[in-house]
Amino acid sequence: MGIKPFPFSLSEVRQLLLLPDLSDSNVISCIKETQKNFTSCRESISEYVTKAEHVSSYSLFYMPTDFPKLSLILSQLGSTLIKWFEESKLDIYDIGCGPGTFSFAWRNYFSTSDHRFHLIDQSQDMLAQAQRFSSDLFCLPSFYTYQDLSKFTNEKKENPKVVIFGHSMNEMGTRAVNLYLNKIQPDFIFFIGPGTPTVFKLFMNWRRDFSDSFQMKVLYPCIGVGNCPMVDSDDWCHQILRSKLSSELHQLGQKLSIDRRSVPFIGHVYGKNKLPYVEGEYTLVRFLGKTKFSWRYQACPSGATDLIELELMKKASSKEQIDLIMSLQVGERINVKVIKEIAPDHLRVAII
Protein backbone atom coordinates (compact mmCIF):
# COMPACT_ATOMS: atom_id res chain seq x y z
CA MET A 1 0.00 0.00 0.00
CA GLY A 2 3.01 2.29 0.17
CA ILE A 3 3.50 5.40 2.26
CA LYS A 4 0.27 7.17 3.17
CA PRO A 5 0.44 10.93 3.82
CA PHE A 6 -1.62 12.72 6.42
CA PRO A 7 -5.11 12.93 4.85
CA PHE A 8 -6.37 16.24 6.29
CA SER A 9 -5.53 19.91 5.94
CA LEU A 10 -3.98 22.00 8.68
CA SER A 11 -7.19 24.03 8.94
CA GLU A 12 -9.18 20.83 9.60
CA VAL A 13 -6.73 19.93 12.37
CA ARG A 14 -6.73 23.44 13.82
CA GLN A 15 -10.48 23.60 14.38
CA LEU A 16 -10.29 20.46 16.56
CA LEU A 17 -7.44 21.61 18.78
CA LEU A 18 -8.02 22.00 22.50
CA LEU A 19 -7.37 25.69 21.82
CA PRO A 20 -8.54 26.21 18.21
CA ASP A 21 -8.11 30.00 18.37
CA LEU A 22 -4.43 29.80 19.29
CA SER A 23 -2.57 32.41 17.21
CA ASP A 24 0.30 31.51 14.88
CA SER A 25 2.70 33.45 17.08
CA ASN A 26 1.62 31.42 20.13
CA VAL A 27 1.95 28.17 18.16
CA ILE A 28 5.47 29.11 17.06
CA SER A 29 6.47 30.14 20.59
CA CYS A 30 5.17 26.88 22.09
CA ILE A 31 6.83 24.67 19.48
CA LYS A 32 10.16 26.45 19.87
CA GLU A 33 9.95 25.94 23.63
CA THR A 34 9.12 22.26 23.13
CA GLN A 35 11.99 21.91 20.64
CA LYS A 36 14.36 23.43 23.19
CA ASN A 37 13.15 20.99 25.85
CA PHE A 38 13.68 18.05 23.47
CA THR A 39 17.32 19.03 22.97
CA SER A 40 19.11 21.29 25.46
CA CYS A 41 16.67 21.34 28.41
CA ARG A 42 15.64 17.70 28.70
CA GLU A 43 14.84 18.07 32.42
CA SER A 44 11.75 19.98 31.19
CA ILE A 45 10.88 17.50 28.42
CA SER A 46 7.49 16.56 29.88
CA GLU A 47 6.17 20.14 29.99
CA TYR A 48 4.77 19.99 26.45
CA VAL A 49 2.10 17.49 27.58
CA THR A 50 0.89 19.45 30.62
CA LYS A 51 -0.34 22.71 29.07
CA ALA A 52 -3.24 22.96 26.62
CA GLU A 53 -1.45 25.51 24.42
CA HIS A 54 1.59 23.23 24.10
CA VAL A 55 -0.57 20.16 23.40
CA SER A 56 -2.45 22.08 20.70
CA SER A 57 0.73 23.44 19.11
CA TYR A 58 2.50 20.06 19.20
CA SER A 59 -0.53 18.36 17.63
CA LEU A 60 -0.87 20.94 14.88
CA PHE A 61 2.73 20.63 13.67
CA TYR A 62 4.04 17.22 14.66
CA MET A 63 1.01 14.97 14.21
CA PRO A 64 0.74 15.51 10.41
CA THR A 65 4.52 15.20 9.89
CA ASP A 66 5.04 12.15 12.13
CA PHE A 67 1.93 10.38 10.79
CA PRO A 68 3.54 8.83 7.63
CA LYS A 69 6.38 7.18 9.59
CA LEU A 70 4.20 4.21 10.51
CA SER A 71 3.11 3.58 6.92
CA LEU A 72 6.76 3.64 5.78
CA ILE A 73 7.49 0.88 8.30
CA LEU A 74 4.37 -1.11 7.42
CA SER A 75 5.15 -0.86 3.71
CA GLN A 76 8.43 -2.73 4.33
CA LEU A 77 6.97 -5.71 6.20
CA GLY A 78 5.91 -7.61 3.10
CA SER A 79 2.54 -8.39 1.54
CA THR A 80 1.99 -11.65 3.45
CA LEU A 81 2.23 -10.04 6.88
CA ILE A 82 0.25 -6.96 5.82
CA LYS A 83 -2.54 -9.18 4.51
CA TRP A 84 -2.54 -11.02 7.84
CA PHE A 85 -2.89 -7.69 9.67
CA GLU A 86 -5.72 -6.68 7.34
CA GLU A 87 -7.69 -9.88 7.81
CA SER A 88 -7.16 -10.36 11.57
CA LYS A 89 -9.14 -8.95 14.47
CA LEU A 90 -6.49 -7.04 16.40
CA ASP A 91 -6.24 -5.02 19.59
CA ILE A 92 -3.96 -2.01 19.07
CA TYR A 93 -2.35 -0.54 22.21
CA ASP A 94 -0.80 2.89 21.66
CA ILE A 95 1.45 3.58 24.67
CA GLY A 96 2.34 7.23 25.22
CA CYS A 97 -0.12 7.96 22.45
CA GLY A 98 0.08 11.76 22.58
CA PRO A 99 -2.62 13.20 20.30
CA GLY A 100 -3.17 9.74 18.79
CA THR A 101 -0.78 10.09 15.84
CA PHE A 102 0.16 6.45 15.31
CA SER A 103 -3.26 4.99 16.17
CA PHE A 104 -4.69 7.25 13.48
CA ALA A 105 -1.92 6.25 11.07
CA TRP A 106 -2.69 2.57 11.72
CA ARG A 107 -6.43 3.17 11.22
CA ASN A 108 -5.74 5.04 7.98
CA TYR A 109 -3.53 2.21 6.68
CA PHE A 110 -6.01 -0.53 7.59
CA SER A 111 -9.19 1.49 7.08
CA THR A 112 -11.51 -1.48 6.50
CA SER A 113 -10.08 -3.87 9.10
CA ASP A 114 -11.68 -4.91 12.38
CA HIS A 115 -9.19 -3.48 14.89
CA ARG A 116 -9.86 -2.11 18.38
CA PHE A 117 -7.83 0.79 19.73
CA HIS A 118 -6.58 1.44 23.27
CA LEU A 119 -4.82 4.80 23.76
CA ILE A 120 -2.72 5.24 26.90
CA ASP A 121 -0.96 8.40 28.04
CA GLN A 122 0.05 10.09 31.29
CA SER A 123 -1.40 13.40 30.05
CA GLN A 124 -5.13 13.93 30.32
CA ASP A 125 -4.82 16.84 27.88
CA MET A 126 -3.21 14.59 25.27
CA LEU A 127 -5.99 12.02 25.71
CA ALA A 128 -8.62 14.74 25.39
CA GLN A 129 -6.91 15.95 22.21
CA ALA A 130 -6.79 12.41 20.82
CA GLN A 131 -10.49 11.97 21.57
CA ARG A 132 -11.34 15.11 19.58
CA PHE A 133 -9.36 13.97 16.55
CA SER A 134 -10.82 10.47 16.75
CA SER A 135 -14.42 11.64 16.93
CA ASP A 136 -14.27 14.07 14.02
CA LEU A 137 -11.47 12.89 11.73
CA PHE A 138 -10.53 9.23 12.11
CA CYS A 139 -13.52 7.62 13.88
CA LEU A 140 -11.55 4.91 15.67
CA PRO A 141 -13.74 1.89 16.42
CA SER A 142 -13.79 0.72 20.05
CA PHE A 143 -11.81 3.73 21.25
CA TYR A 144 -10.55 3.29 24.82
CA THR A 145 -8.37 5.75 26.72
CA TYR A 146 -6.35 5.20 29.88
CA GLN A 147 -4.34 7.85 31.67
CA ASP A 148 -1.71 5.55 33.13
CA LEU A 149 -0.86 1.94 33.90
CA SER A 150 -2.84 1.86 37.15
CA LYS A 151 -6.04 2.68 35.23
CA PHE A 152 -5.33 0.21 32.48
CA THR A 153 -7.58 -2.84 32.75
CA ASN A 154 -6.25 -5.97 31.14
CA GLU A 155 -9.42 -7.93 30.47
CA LYS A 156 -8.72 -11.26 28.81
CA LYS A 157 -8.94 -11.07 25.03
CA GLU A 158 -8.41 -13.70 22.38
CA ASN A 159 -7.41 -11.23 19.64
CA PRO A 160 -3.74 -10.84 18.72
CA LYS A 161 -2.26 -7.70 20.27
CA VAL A 162 -0.10 -5.00 18.70
CA VAL A 163 1.69 -2.50 20.94
CA ILE A 164 3.00 0.78 19.53
CA PHE A 165 5.52 2.94 21.38
CA GLY A 166 5.53 6.04 19.19
CA HIS A 167 8.14 8.54 20.41
CA SER A 168 7.54 7.31 23.95
CA MET A 169 10.21 4.73 24.76
CA ASN A 170 12.87 7.45 24.59
CA GLU A 171 10.89 9.43 27.19
CA MET A 172 9.70 6.67 29.55
CA GLY A 173 12.71 4.32 29.39
CA THR A 174 12.92 0.53 29.13
CA ARG A 175 11.70 -0.20 32.67
CA ALA A 176 8.32 1.47 32.04
CA VAL A 177 8.15 -0.12 28.57
CA ASN A 178 8.59 -3.58 30.07
CA LEU A 179 5.88 -2.95 32.68
CA TYR A 180 3.40 -2.38 29.86
CA LEU A 181 4.65 -5.34 27.86
CA ASN A 182 4.40 -7.67 30.88
CA LYS A 183 0.83 -6.56 31.43
CA ILE A 184 -0.33 -6.67 27.81
CA GLN A 185 1.73 -9.64 26.52
CA PRO A 186 1.65 -8.51 22.88
CA ASP A 187 2.15 -10.49 19.71
CA PHE A 188 3.81 -7.56 17.90
CA ILE A 189 5.74 -4.50 19.09
CA PHE A 190 6.43 -1.33 17.11
CA PHE A 191 9.05 1.10 18.42
CA ILE A 192 9.29 4.51 16.74
CA GLY A 193 11.65 7.26 17.85
CA PRO A 194 13.80 10.18 16.73
CA GLY A 195 16.61 9.28 14.31
CA THR A 196 19.47 9.89 16.71
CA PRO A 197 22.37 7.67 17.84
CA THR A 198 21.09 7.87 21.42
CA VAL A 199 17.71 6.41 20.46
CA PHE A 200 19.35 3.76 18.26
CA LYS A 201 21.44 2.65 21.23
CA LEU A 202 18.36 2.63 23.48
CA PHE A 203 16.40 0.45 21.04
CA MET A 204 19.33 -1.92 20.49
CA ASN A 205 19.89 -2.25 24.24
CA TRP A 206 16.23 -3.27 24.62
CA ARG A 207 16.70 -5.84 21.85
CA ARG A 208 19.81 -7.27 23.49
CA ASP A 209 18.46 -7.37 27.05
CA PHE A 210 14.72 -8.00 26.75
CA SER A 211 13.54 -9.26 23.34
CA ASP A 212 14.22 -12.90 24.25
CA SER A 213 12.33 -12.60 27.55
CA PHE A 214 9.22 -11.59 25.59
CA GLN A 215 9.89 -14.31 22.98
CA MET A 216 10.26 -11.71 20.26
CA LYS A 217 12.26 -11.73 17.05
CA VAL A 218 13.05 -8.69 14.95
CA LEU A 219 11.00 -8.19 11.76
CA TYR A 220 12.27 -4.75 10.76
CA PRO A 221 14.66 -3.16 9.84
CA CYS A 222 16.83 -6.28 10.02
CA ILE A 223 16.29 -9.21 7.67
CA GLY A 224 16.75 -12.68 9.10
CA VAL A 225 19.22 -13.46 11.86
CA GLY A 226 22.53 -11.64 12.13
CA ASN A 227 24.51 -9.34 14.36
CA CYS A 228 23.85 -5.68 13.61
CA PRO A 229 27.00 -4.36 11.86
CA MET A 230 26.43 -0.90 13.40
CA VAL A 231 25.81 -1.80 17.01
CA ASP A 232 29.46 -1.55 18.08
CA SER A 233 30.37 1.33 15.77
CA ASP A 234 29.99 5.10 15.85
CA ASP A 235 27.33 4.83 13.16
CA TRP A 236 23.64 4.12 13.65
CA CYS A 237 20.83 2.62 11.58
CA HIS A 238 17.85 4.85 10.91
CA GLN A 239 15.19 5.56 8.32
CA ILE A 240 14.46 8.79 6.46
CA LEU A 241 10.92 9.90 5.70
CA ARG A 242 10.66 12.22 2.70
CA SER A 243 7.28 13.90 2.51
CA LYS A 244 5.53 16.45 0.33
CA LEU A 245 4.03 18.90 2.79
CA SER A 246 0.97 21.03 2.21
CA SER A 247 1.78 24.69 1.58
CA GLU A 248 0.36 25.77 4.95
CA LEU A 249 2.36 23.13 6.83
CA HIS A 250 5.52 24.00 4.91
CA GLN A 251 5.01 27.70 5.68
CA LEU A 252 4.62 26.92 9.39
CA GLY A 253 7.84 24.92 9.24
CA GLN A 254 9.62 27.83 7.56
CA LYS A 255 8.50 30.19 10.34
CA LEU A 256 9.89 27.69 12.85
CA SER A 257 13.09 27.05 10.84
CA ILE A 258 12.24 23.33 11.05
CA ASP A 259 12.27 21.38 7.77
CA ARG A 260 9.93 18.39 8.05
CA ARG A 261 10.18 17.42 4.36
CA SER A 262 13.02 15.02 5.20
CA VAL A 263 12.81 13.53 8.68
CA PRO A 264 15.23 10.95 10.11
CA PHE A 265 13.65 8.48 12.52
CA ILE A 266 14.16 5.00 13.91
CA GLY A 267 11.54 2.29 13.58
CA HIS A 268 11.86 -1.28 14.88
CA VAL A 269 9.26 -4.07 14.67
CA TYR A 270 9.18 -7.33 16.66
CA GLY A 271 6.90 -10.33 16.40
CA LYS A 272 6.25 -13.51 18.34
CA ASN A 273 6.74 -17.14 17.38
CA LYS A 274 6.02 -18.35 13.83
CA LEU A 275 5.15 -15.42 11.63
CA PRO A 276 4.78 -14.81 7.89
CA TYR A 277 8.05 -14.28 6.06
CA VAL A 278 9.26 -10.73 5.57
CA GLU A 279 10.23 -9.91 2.01
CA GLY A 280 13.36 -8.21 0.68
CA GLU A 281 17.04 -9.12 0.40
CA TYR A 282 18.62 -5.79 1.36
CA THR A 283 17.70 -2.93 3.68
CA LEU A 284 19.01 0.44 2.49
CA VAL A 285 20.83 2.21 5.30
CA ARG A 286 22.65 5.11 3.58
CA PHE A 287 22.47 6.98 0.28
CA LEU A 288 26.09 7.33 -0.83
CA GLY A 289 25.51 9.48 -3.88
CA LYS A 290 24.77 9.44 -7.57
CA THR A 291 27.24 8.89 -10.41
CA LYS A 292 26.92 9.15 -14.19
CA PHE A 293 26.11 5.44 -14.31
CA SER A 294 24.45 4.52 -11.02
CA TRP A 295 22.86 5.32 -7.69
CA ARG A 296 25.03 4.19 -4.76
CA TYR A 297 23.62 2.88 -1.48
CA GLN A 298 25.06 1.31 1.63
CA ALA A 299 22.88 -1.69 2.44
CA CYS A 300 22.40 -4.35 5.08
CA PRO A 301 21.97 -7.83 3.51
CA SER A 302 19.80 -10.59 4.91
CA GLY A 303 21.47 -12.12 7.96
CA ALA A 304 24.30 -9.62 7.69
CA THR A 305 27.24 -9.05 9.95
CA ASP A 306 28.77 -6.49 7.56
CA LEU A 307 27.40 -3.72 5.36
CA ILE A 308 27.92 -3.67 1.60
CA GLU A 309 27.75 -1.11 -1.18
CA LEU A 310 25.11 -1.53 -3.88
CA GLU A 311 25.40 0.30 -7.18
CA LEU A 312 21.98 0.41 -8.84
CA MET A 313 22.97 0.61 -12.48
CA LYS A 314 21.09 2.95 -14.84
CA LYS A 315 21.71 0.96 -18.02
CA ALA A 316 20.30 -2.19 -16.44
CA SER A 317 17.09 -0.42 -15.40
CA SER A 318 13.85 0.14 -17.26
CA LYS A 319 12.03 3.47 -17.06
CA GLU A 320 9.69 2.00 -14.43
CA GLN A 321 12.66 0.73 -12.41
CA ILE A 322 14.35 4.13 -12.63
CA ASP A 323 11.18 5.77 -11.33
CA LEU A 324 11.20 3.26 -8.46
CA ILE A 325 14.87 3.94 -7.70
CA MET A 326 14.25 7.69 -7.71
CA SER A 327 11.53 7.23 -5.08
CA LEU A 328 13.57 5.00 -2.76
CA GLN A 329 14.00 6.10 0.84
CA VAL A 330 16.58 5.04 3.39
CA GLY A 331 15.03 2.22 5.40
CA GLU A 332 13.32 0.53 2.45
CA ARG A 333 13.91 -3.09 1.49
CA ILE A 334 14.72 -4.09 -2.06
CA ASN A 335 15.43 -7.21 -4.12
CA VAL A 336 18.18 -7.12 -6.75
CA LYS A 337 20.01 -9.25 -9.28
CA VAL A 338 23.80 -9.06 -9.29
CA ILE A 339 25.39 -7.77 -12.51
CA LYS A 340 28.99 -7.71 -11.32
CA GLU A 341 30.82 -8.31 -8.06
CA ILE A 342 33.45 -5.57 -7.72
CA ALA A 343 34.42 -6.92 -4.28
CA PRO A 344 32.64 -9.04 -1.65
CA ASP A 345 31.31 -5.82 -0.10
CA HIS A 346 30.64 -3.98 -3.40
CA LEU A 347 28.07 -5.16 -5.94
CA ARG A 348 26.75 -3.69 -9.17
CA VAL A 349 23.09 -4.64 -9.36
CA ALA A 350 19.73 -4.13 -11.02
CA ILE A 351 16.61 -3.70 -8.93
CA ILE A 352 13.88 -6.31 -9.44
C-alpha positions as CSV (number, residue, x, y, z in Angstrom):
1,M,0.0,0.0,0.0
2,G,3.0,2.3,0.2
3,I,3.5,5.4,2.3
4,K,0.3,7.2,3.2
5,P,0.4,10.9,3.8
6,F,-1.6,12.7,6.4
7,P,-5.1,12.9,4.9
8,F,-6.4,16.2,6.3
9,S,-5.5,19.9,5.9
10,L,-4.0,22.0,8.7
11,S,-7.2,24.0,8.9
12,E,-9.2,20.8,9.6
13,V,-6.7,19.9,12.4
14,R,-6.7,23.4,13.8
15,Q,-10.5,23.6,14.4
16,L,-10.3,20.5,16.6
17,L,-7.4,21.6,18.8
18,L,-8.0,22.0,22.5
19,L,-7.4,25.7,21.8
20,P,-8.5,26.2,18.2
21,D,-8.1,30.0,18.4
22,L,-4.4,29.8,19.3
23,S,-2.6,32.4,17.2
24,D,0.3,31.5,14.9
25,S,2.7,33.5,17.1
26,N,1.6,31.4,20.1
27,V,2.0,28.2,18.2
28,I,5.5,29.1,17.1
29,S,6.5,30.1,20.6
30,C,5.2,26.9,22.1
31,I,6.8,24.7,19.5
32,K,10.2,26.5,19.9
33,E,10.0,25.9,23.6
34,T,9.1,22.3,23.1
35,Q,12.0,21.9,20.6
36,K,14.4,23.4,23.2
37,N,13.2,21.0,25.9
38,F,13.7,18.1,23.5
39,T,17.3,19.0,23.0
40,S,19.1,21.3,25.5
41,C,16.7,21.3,28.4
42,R,15.6,17.7,28.7
43,E,14.8,18.1,32.4
44,S,11.8,20.0,31.2
45,I,10.9,17.5,28.4
46,S,7.5,16.6,29.9
47,E,6.2,20.1,30.0
48,Y,4.8,20.0,26.4
49,V,2.1,17.5,27.6
50,T,0.9,19.5,30.6
51,K,-0.3,22.7,29.1
52,A,-3.2,23.0,26.6
53,E,-1.4,25.5,24.4
54,H,1.6,23.2,24.1
55,V,-0.6,20.2,23.4
56,S,-2.4,22.1,20.7
57,S,0.7,23.4,19.1
58,Y,2.5,20.1,19.2
59,S,-0.5,18.4,17.6
60,L,-0.9,20.9,14.9
61,F,2.7,20.6,13.7
62,Y,4.0,17.2,14.7
63,M,1.0,15.0,14.2
64,P,0.7,15.5,10.4
65,T,4.5,15.2,9.9
66,D,5.0,12.1,12.1
67,F,1.9,10.4,10.8
68,P,3.5,8.8,7.6
69,K,6.4,7.2,9.6
70,L,4.2,4.2,10.5
71,S,3.1,3.6,6.9
72,L,6.8,3.6,5.8
73,I,7.5,0.9,8.3
74,L,4.4,-1.1,7.4
75,S,5.2,-0.9,3.7
76,Q,8.4,-2.7,4.3
77,L,7.0,-5.7,6.2
78,G,5.9,-7.6,3.1
79,S,2.5,-8.4,1.5
80,T,2.0,-11.6,3.5
81,L,2.2,-10.0,6.9
82,I,0.3,-7.0,5.8
83,K,-2.5,-9.2,4.5
84,W,-2.5,-11.0,7.8
85,F,-2.9,-7.7,9.7
86,E,-5.7,-6.7,7.3
87,E,-7.7,-9.9,7.8
88,S,-7.2,-10.4,11.6
89,K,-9.1,-8.9,14.5
90,L,-6.5,-7.0,16.4
91,D,-6.2,-5.0,19.6
92,I,-4.0,-2.0,19.1
93,Y,-2.4,-0.5,22.2
94,D,-0.8,2.9,21.7
95,I,1.4,3.6,24.7
96,G,2.3,7.2,25.2
97,C,-0.1,8.0,22.4
98,G,0.1,11.8,22.6
99,P,-2.6,13.2,20.3
100,G,-3.2,9.7,18.8
101,T,-0.8,10.1,15.8
102,F,0.2,6.4,15.3
103,S,-3.3,5.0,16.2
104,F,-4.7,7.3,13.5
105,A,-1.9,6.2,11.1
106,W,-2.7,2.6,11.7
107,R,-6.4,3.2,11.2
108,N,-5.7,5.0,8.0
109,Y,-3.5,2.2,6.7
110,F,-6.0,-0.5,7.6
111,S,-9.2,1.5,7.1
112,T,-11.5,-1.5,6.5
113,S,-10.1,-3.9,9.1
114,D,-11.7,-4.9,12.4
115,H,-9.2,-3.5,14.9
116,R,-9.9,-2.1,18.4
117,F,-7.8,0.8,19.7
118,H,-6.6,1.4,23.3
119,L,-4.8,4.8,23.8
120,I,-2.7,5.2,26.9
121,D,-1.0,8.4,28.0
122,Q,0.1,10.1,31.3
123,S,-1.4,13.4,30.0
124,Q,-5.1,13.9,30.3
125,D,-4.8,16.8,27.9
126,M,-3.2,14.6,25.3
127,L,-6.0,12.0,25.7
128,A,-8.6,14.7,25.4
129,Q,-6.9,15.9,22.2
130,A,-6.8,12.4,20.8
131,Q,-10.5,12.0,21.6
132,R,-11.3,15.1,19.6
133,F,-9.4,14.0,16.5
134,S,-10.8,10.5,16.7
135,S,-14.4,11.6,16.9
136,D,-14.3,14.1,14.0
137,L,-11.5,12.9,11.7
138,F,-10.5,9.2,12.1
139,C,-13.5,7.6,13.9
140,L,-11.6,4.9,15.7
141,P,-13.7,1.9,16.4
142,S,-13.8,0.7,20.0
143,F,-11.8,3.7,21.2
144,Y,-10.6,3.3,24.8
145,T,-8.4,5.8,26.7
146,Y,-6.4,5.2,29.9
147,Q,-4.3,7.9,31.7
148,D,-1.7,5.5,33.1
149,L,-0.9,1.9,33.9
150,S,-2.8,1.9,37.1
151,K,-6.0,2.7,35.2
152,F,-5.3,0.2,32.5
153,T,-7.6,-2.8,32.8
154,N,-6.3,-6.0,31.1
155,E,-9.4,-7.9,30.5
156,K,-8.7,-11.3,28.8
157,K,-8.9,-11.1,25.0
158,E,-8.4,-13.7,22.4
159,N,-7.4,-11.2,19.6
160,P,-3.7,-10.8,18.7
161,K,-2.3,-7.7,20.3
162,V,-0.1,-5.0,18.7
163,V,1.7,-2.5,20.9
164,I,3.0,0.8,19.5
165,F,5.5,2.9,21.4
166,G,5.5,6.0,19.2
167,H,8.1,8.5,20.4
168,S,7.5,7.3,23.9
169,M,10.2,4.7,24.8
170,N,12.9,7.4,24.6
171,E,10.9,9.4,27.2
172,M,9.7,6.7,29.5
173,G,12.7,4.3,29.4
174,T,12.9,0.5,29.1
175,R,11.7,-0.2,32.7
176,A,8.3,1.5,32.0
177,V,8.1,-0.1,28.6
178,N,8.6,-3.6,30.1
179,L,5.9,-3.0,32.7
180,Y,3.4,-2.4,29.9
181,L,4.7,-5.3,27.9
182,N,4.4,-7.7,30.9
183,K,0.8,-6.6,31.4
184,I,-0.3,-6.7,27.8
185,Q,1.7,-9.6,26.5
186,P,1.7,-8.5,22.9
187,D,2.2,-10.5,19.7
188,F,3.8,-7.6,17.9
189,I,5.7,-4.5,19.1
190,F,6.4,-1.3,17.1
191,F,9.0,1.1,18.4
192,I,9.3,4.5,16.7
193,G,11.6,7.3,17.9
194,P,13.8,10.2,16.7
195,G,16.6,9.3,14.3
196,T,19.5,9.9,16.7
197,P,22.4,7.7,17.8
198,T,21.1,7.9,21.4
199,V,17.7,6.4,20.5
200,F,19.3,3.8,18.3
201,K,21.4,2.7,21.2
202,L,18.4,2.6,23.5
203,F,16.4,0.5,21.0
204,M,19.3,-1.9,20.5
205,N,19.9,-2.2,24.2
206,W,16.2,-3.3,24.6
207,R,16.7,-5.8,21.9
208,R,19.8,-7.3,23.5
209,D,18.5,-7.4,27.0
210,F,14.7,-8.0,26.7
211,S,13.5,-9.3,23.3
212,D,14.2,-12.9,24.2
213,S,12.3,-12.6,27.5
214,F,9.2,-11.6,25.6
215,Q,9.9,-14.3,23.0
216,M,10.3,-11.7,20.3
217,K,12.3,-11.7,17.1
218,V,13.1,-8.7,14.9
219,L,11.0,-8.2,11.8
220,Y,12.3,-4.7,10.8
221,P,14.7,-3.2,9.8
222,C,16.8,-6.3,10.0
223,I,16.3,-9.2,7.7
224,G,16.8,-12.7,9.1
225,V,19.2,-13.5,11.9
226,G,22.5,-11.6,12.1
227,N,24.5,-9.3,14.4
228,C,23.9,-5.7,13.6
229,P,27.0,-4.4,11.9
230,M,26.4,-0.9,13.4
231,V,25.8,-1.8,17.0
232,D,29.5,-1.5,18.1
233,S,30.4,1.3,15.8
234,D,30.0,5.1,15.8
235,D,27.3,4.8,13.2
236,W,23.6,4.1,13.6
237,C,20.8,2.6,11.6
238,H,17.9,4.9,10.9
239,Q,15.2,5.6,8.3
240,I,14.5,8.8,6.5
241,L,10.9,9.9,5.7
242,R,10.7,12.2,2.7
243,S,7.3,13.9,2.5
244,K,5.5,16.4,0.3
245,L,4.0,18.9,2.8
246,S,1.0,21.0,2.2
247,S,1.8,24.7,1.6
248,E,0.4,25.8,5.0
249,L,2.4,23.1,6.8
250,H,5.5,24.0,4.9
251,Q,5.0,27.7,5.7
252,L,4.6,26.9,9.4
253,G,7.8,24.9,9.2
254,Q,9.6,27.8,7.6
255,K,8.5,30.2,10.3
256,L,9.9,27.7,12.8
257,S,13.1,27.0,10.8
258,I,12.2,23.3,11.0
259,D,12.3,21.4,7.8
260,R,9.9,18.4,8.0
261,R,10.2,17.4,4.4
262,S,13.0,15.0,5.2
263,V,12.8,13.5,8.7
264,P,15.2,11.0,10.1
265,F,13.7,8.5,12.5
266,I,14.2,5.0,13.9
267,G,11.5,2.3,13.6
268,H,11.9,-1.3,14.9
269,V,9.3,-4.1,14.7
270,Y,9.2,-7.3,16.7
271,G,6.9,-10.3,16.4
272,K,6.2,-13.5,18.3
273,N,6.7,-17.1,17.4
274,K,6.0,-18.4,13.8
275,L,5.1,-15.4,11.6
276,P,4.8,-14.8,7.9
277,Y,8.0,-14.3,6.1
278,V,9.3,-10.7,5.6
279,E,10.2,-9.9,2.0
280,G,13.4,-8.2,0.7
281,E,17.0,-9.1,0.4
282,Y,18.6,-5.8,1.4
283,T,17.7,-2.9,3.7
284,L,19.0,0.4,2.5
285,V,20.8,2.2,5.3
286,R,22.6,5.1,3.6
287,F,22.5,7.0,0.3
288,L,26.1,7.3,-0.8
289,G,25.5,9.5,-3.9
290,K,24.8,9.4,-7.6
291,T,27.2,8.9,-10.4
292,K,26.9,9.1,-14.2
293,F,26.1,5.4,-14.3
294,S,24.5,4.5,-11.0
295,W,22.9,5.3,-7.7
296,R,25.0,4.2,-4.8
297,Y,23.6,2.9,-1.5
298,Q,25.1,1.3,1.6
299,A,22.9,-1.7,2.4
300,C,22.4,-4.4,5.1
301,P,22.0,-7.8,3.5
302,S,19.8,-10.6,4.9
303,G,21.5,-12.1,8.0
304,A,24.3,-9.6,7.7
305,T,27.2,-9.0,10.0
306,D,28.8,-6.5,7.6
307,L,27.4,-3.7,5.4
308,I,27.9,-3.7,1.6
309,E,27.7,-1.1,-1.2
310,L,25.1,-1.5,-3.9
311,E,25.4,0.3,-7.2
312,L,22.0,0.4,-8.8
313,M,23.0,0.6,-12.5
314,K,21.1,2.9,-14.8
315,K,21.7,1.0,-18.0
316,A,20.3,-2.2,-16.4
317,S,17.1,-0.4,-15.4
318,S,13.8,0.1,-17.3
319,K,12.0,3.5,-17.1
320,E,9.7,2.0,-14.4
321,Q,12.7,0.7,-12.4
322,I,14.4,4.1,-12.6
323,D,11.2,5.8,-11.3
324,L,11.2,3.3,-8.5
325,I,14.9,3.9,-7.7
326,M,14.3,7.7,-7.7
327,S,11.5,7.2,-5.1
328,L,13.6,5.0,-2.8
329,Q,14.0,6.1,0.8
330,V,16.6,5.0,3.4
331,G,15.0,2.2,5.4
332,E,13.3,0.5,2.5
333,R,13.9,-3.1,1.5
334,I,14.7,-4.1,-2.1
335,N,15.4,-7.2,-4.1
336,V,18.2,-7.1,-6.7
337,K,20.0,-9.2,-9.3
338,V,23.8,-9.1,-9.3
339,I,25.4,-7.8,-12.5
340,K,29.0,-7.7,-11.3
341,E,30.8,-8.3,-8.1
342,I,33.4,-5.6,-7.7
343,A,34.4,-6.9,-4.3
344,P,32.6,-9.0,-1.7
345,D,31.3,-5.8,-0.1
346,H,30.6,-4.0,-3.4
347,L,28.1,-5.2,-5.9
348,R,26.7,-3.7,-9.2
349,V,23.1,-4.6,-9.4
350,A,19.7,-4.1,-11.0
351,I,16.6,-3.7,-8.9
352,I,13.9,-6.3,-9.4
